[in-house]
Amino acid sequence: NLLGLYLRDKIKFGRNSKPLYLCVNNSTTKFFKIFSIMNTIDFSRFHSCLTHDAIFHADEITAVYLAKRAGFSGEVVRSRKATIVETSVNDPYTLVLDCGMKLDPEMGNFDHHQDRNASHATAGLIWSYVKDQLYPNDPITQQFVGEVIAAIDAVDLGKENAQTALGS
């Protein structure tokens, strides 16, 4: 028999982490599974969202949509003005997507442009934080949506064009 040890309020991995769920076999005390240790972010805490102006890209549009699905309800501002960007990346209540040259999820900064070898664009960065919240216990939907977002990221990162990224 499995003994479920639910350490909900006892073990956490950082202030925005989900609790650790641990299943242990009674006779051998082997660890079978560790669930839900992926970080999450409370997107409802953000009062505003900054993304770049000029041409819309699928990665920041998708990232804004995912953030809204995860609880963000503030105003979206589109600007590259240095003073606005600098103020925003230092404000823990402003979500900064696809601009700012910083990747600091705890502060709400999700930009991939500072890393030329990034494996995710902004949509993929946000997806990694919201997939368990949006589709809990639904690995099939997570995989499908994840593949679409990976295609969006591949196009934004210049790795593929939209047609080949989606397998057409």
Backbone hydrogen bonds in HBPLUS format (Angstrom, degrees):
<---DONOR---> <-ACCEPTOR-->    atom                        ^
c    i                          cat <-CA-CA->   ^        H-A-AA   ^      H-
h    n   atom  resd res      DA  || num        DHA   H-A  angle D-A-AA Bond
n    s   type  num  typ     dist DA aas  dist angle  dist       angle   num
A0003-LEU N   A0024-VAL O   2.98 MM  21  5.51 170.9  1.99 167.6 166.5     1
A0024-VAL N   A0003-LEU O   3.22 MM  21  5.51 177.6  2.23 150.0 150.7     2
A0005-LEU N   A0022-LEU O   3.02 MM  17  5.46 152.3  2.10 167.2 175.9     3
A0022-LEU N   A0005-LEU O   3.30 MM  17  5.46 162.3  2.33 163.1 161.7     4
A0010-LYS N   A0007-LEU O   3.15 MM   3  5.22 150.2  2.25 106.0 115.1     5
A0011-ILE N   A0007-LEU O   3.32 MM   4  5.99 172.4  2.33 155.1 152.9     6
A0017-SER N   A0014-GLY O   3.33 MM   3  5.46 163.0  2.36 115.2 113.7     7
A0040-THR N   A0016-ASN O   2.90 MM  24  5.53 164.1  1.93 151.0 156.3     8
A0035-PHE N   A0021-TYR O   3.30 MM  14  5.35 160.9  2.33 142.0 147.6     9
A0032-PHE N   A0023-CYS O   3.30 MM   9  5.88 175.9  2.30 157.7 158.8    10
A0025-ASN N   A0030-LYS O   3.34 MM   5  5.56 157.4  2.39 143.9 150.2    11
A0029-THR N   A0025-ASN O   2.74 MM   4  4.85 137.8  1.92 149.7 154.7    12
A0045-ARG N   A0042-ASP O   3.20 MM   3  5.92 166.5  2.22 117.9 122.0    13
A0046-PHE N   A0043-PHE O   3.41 MM   3  5.87 159.4  2.46 109.3 114.1    14
A0047-HIS N   A0093-TYR O   2.76 MM  46  5.66 148.1  1.86 149.1 154.8    15
A0095-LEU N   A0048-SER O   2.88 MM  47  6.24 162.4  1.91 155.4 152.1    16
A0049-CYS N   A0075-GLU O   2.81 MM  26  6.18 144.5  1.94 161.7 166.3    17
A0077-VAL N   A0049-CYS O   2.68 MM  28  5.98 170.9  1.69 173.2 176.3    18
A0050-LEU N   A0095-LEU O   2.70 MM  45  6.19 155.0  1.76 159.2 168.2    19
A0097-LEU N   A0050-LEU O   2.78 MM  47  6.12 167.1  1.79 170.6 174.9    20
A0051-THR N   A0077-VAL O   2.92 MM  26  6.34 154.3  1.99 163.1 171.4    21
A0079-SER N   A0051-THR O   2.94 MM  28  6.42 148.1  2.05 158.4 161.4    22
A0061-ILE N   A0057-HIS O   3.22 MM   4  6.39 162.1  2.25 155.2 160.7    23
A0062-THR N   A0058-ALA O   2.92 MM   4  5.89 161.0  1.95 145.1 150.6    24
A0063-ALA N   A0059-ASP O   2.96 MM   4  6.06 153.1  2.04 138.8 146.8    25
A0064-VAL N   A0060-GLU O   2.93 MM   4  6.06 159.0  1.97 145.0 149.5    26
A0065-TYR N   A0061-ILE O   3.01 MM   4  6.24 162.0  2.05 146.6 151.9    27
A0066-LEU N   A0062-THR O   2.87 MM   4  6.13 161.9  1.91 153.1 157.6    28
A0067-ALA N   A0063-ALA O   2.93 MM   4  6.12 159.8  1.97 148.1 153.8    29
A0068-LYS N   A0064-VAL O   2.90 MM   4  6.16 154.5  1.97 150.5 157.5    30
A0069-ARG N   A0065-TYR O   2.91 MM   4  6.23 157.4  1.96 150.8 157.2    31
A0070-ALA N   A0066-LEU O   2.95 MM   4  6.17 134.6  2.16 139.8 152.6    32
A0072-PHE N   A0067-ALA O   2.92 MM   5  5.47 165.0  1.94 145.0 139.9    33
A0071-GLY N   A0068-LYS O   3.13 MM   3  5.22 165.5  2.15 106.2 110.0    34
A0084-ILE N   A0081-LYS O   3.03 MM   3  5.47 119.7  2.41 110.1 124.7    35
A0085-VAL N   A0081-LYS O   2.96 MM   4  6.21 165.0  1.99 161.1 166.1    36
A0086-GLU N   A0082-ALA O   2.90 MM   4  5.98 169.6  1.91 152.8 156.1    37
A0087-THR N   A0083-THR O   3.07 MM   4  6.09 162.7  2.10 140.6 145.7    38
A0088-SER N   A0084-ILE O   2.94 MM   4  6.00 157.7  1.99 145.3 152.1    39
A0089-VAL N   A0085-VAL O   2.95 MM   4  6.16 165.4  1.98 160.9 162.6    40
A0091-ASP N   A0088-SER O   3.10 MM   3  5.11 166.0  2.12 108.3 112.2    41
A0094-THR N   A0091-ASP O   3.13 MM   3  5.52 164.8  2.15 121.0 120.6    42
A0096-VAL N   A0108-GLY O   2.77 MM  12  6.04 169.5  1.78 156.2 159.5    43
A0110-PHE N   A0096-VAL O   2.76 MM  14  5.94 170.9  1.77 168.1 171.2    44
A0098-ASP N   A0110-PHE O   2.96 MM  12  6.18 165.0  1.98 148.5 144.1    45
A0111-ASP N   A0102-LYS O   3.00 MM   9  5.42 131.8  2.24 133.5 144.2    46
A0104-ASP N   A0109-ASN O   2.80 MM   5  4.87 154.2  1.86 132.1 140.9    47
A0107-MET N   A0104-ASP O   2.92 MM   3  5.55 136.0  2.12 118.7 129.7    48
A0108-GLY N   A0104-ASP O   3.09 MM   4  6.25 117.7  2.49 138.8 153.3    49
A0109-ASN N   A0104-ASP O   3.08 MM   5  4.87 168.2  2.09 128.2 124.6    50
A0108-GLY N   A0105-PRO O   2.96 MM   3  4.71 143.9  2.09  95.6 107.1    51
A0115-ASP N   A0112-HIS O   3.25 MM   3  5.90 166.2  2.28 119.5 123.7    52
A0118-ALA N   A0115-ASP O   3.09 MM   3  5.24 152.7  2.17 120.1 117.4    53
A0125-LEU N   A0121-ALA O   3.05 MM   4  6.34 152.5  2.13 153.1 161.8    54
A0126-ILE N   A0122-THR O   3.03 MM   4  6.26 167.0  2.05 156.2 158.0    55
A0127-TRP N   A0123-ALA O   2.85 MM   4  6.00 161.1  1.89 149.2 155.7    56
A0128-SER N   A0124-GLY O   3.08 MM   4  6.19 153.1  2.16 142.3 147.3    57
A0129-TYR N   A0126-ILE O   2.91 MM   3  5.37 145.9  2.03 112.0 122.4    58
A0130-VAL N   A0126-ILE O   3.13 MM   4  6.41 131.9  2.37 146.4 160.0    59
A0130-VAL N   A0127-TRP O   3.14 MM   3  5.17 136.0  2.35  99.0 111.1    60
A0131-LYS N   A0127-TRP O   3.01 MM   4  5.57 151.2  2.09 159.1 156.4    61
A0133-GLN N   A0130-VAL O   3.03 MM   3  5.15 122.6  2.37 101.7 117.1    62
A0134-LEU N   A0130-VAL O   2.81 MM   4  5.95 164.3  1.84 168.7 173.1    63
A0135-TYR N   A0131-LYS O   2.90 MM   4  5.74 158.6  1.95 142.6 149.2    64
A0142-GLN N   A0138-ASP O   3.00 MM   4  6.23 165.9  2.02 156.2 160.9    65
A0143-GLN N   A0139-PRO O   2.89 MM   4  5.92 151.8  1.97 137.7 144.8    66
A0144-PHE N   A0140-ILE O   2.98 MM   4  6.24 164.0  2.01 149.7 153.8    67
A0145-VAL N   A0141-THR O   2.87 MM   4  6.00 173.8  1.88 163.1 162.8    68
A0146-GLY N   A0142-GLN O   2.83 MM   4  5.69 149.7  1.92 136.8 146.9    69
A0147-GLU N   A0143-GLN O   2.91 MM   4  6.10 144.8  2.03 144.5 152.6    70
A0147-GLU N   A0144-PHE O   3.14 MM   3  5.24 123.0  2.49  96.4 110.1    71
A0148-VAL N   A0144-PHE O   3.15 MM   4  6.54 154.1  2.22 149.6 156.3    72
A0149-ILE N   A0145-VAL O   2.91 MM   4  6.18 164.6  1.93 155.5 159.9    73
A0150-ALA N   A0146-GLY O   2.82 MM   4  5.96 149.4  1.91 140.9 150.0    74
A0151-ALA N   A0147-GLU O   3.05 MM   4  6.26 146.5  2.17 139.1 147.1    75
A0152-ILE N   A0148-VAL O   3.03 MM   4  6.40 154.6  2.10 147.7 154.6    76
A0153-ASP N   A0149-ILE O   2.86 MM   4  6.11 162.2  1.89 152.8 157.7    77
A0154-ALA N   A0150-ALA O   2.87 MM   4  6.04 158.2  1.92 144.5 150.5    78
A0155-VAL N   A0151-ALA O   3.09 MM   4  6.31 156.2  2.15 148.3 153.3    79
A0156-ASP N   A0152-ILE O   3.06 MM   4  6.32 167.7  2.08 151.7 155.1    80
A0157-LEU N   A0153-ASP O   2.82 MM   4  5.99 152.5  1.90 155.4 163.3    81
A0159-LYS N   A0154-ALA O   2.82 MM   5  5.01 143.0  1.95 161.1 161.5    82
A0160-GLU N   A0154-ALA O   3.29 MM   6  5.47 151.0  2.38 116.0 115.3    83
A0158-GLY N   A0155-VAL O   3.03 MM   3  5.11 156.1  2.09 104.3 111.7    84
A0165-ALA N   A0161-ASN O   2.90 MM   4  5.95 158.3  1.94 161.4 168.7    85
A0166-LEU N   A0162-ALA O   3.24 MM   4  6.30 145.0  2.37 141.4 147.3    86
A0168-SER N   A0163-GLN O   2.96 MM   5  5.31 156.2  2.02 166.3 158.5    87
A0167-GLY N   A0164-THR O   3.10 MM   3  4.93 158.9  2.14  99.9 106.1    88
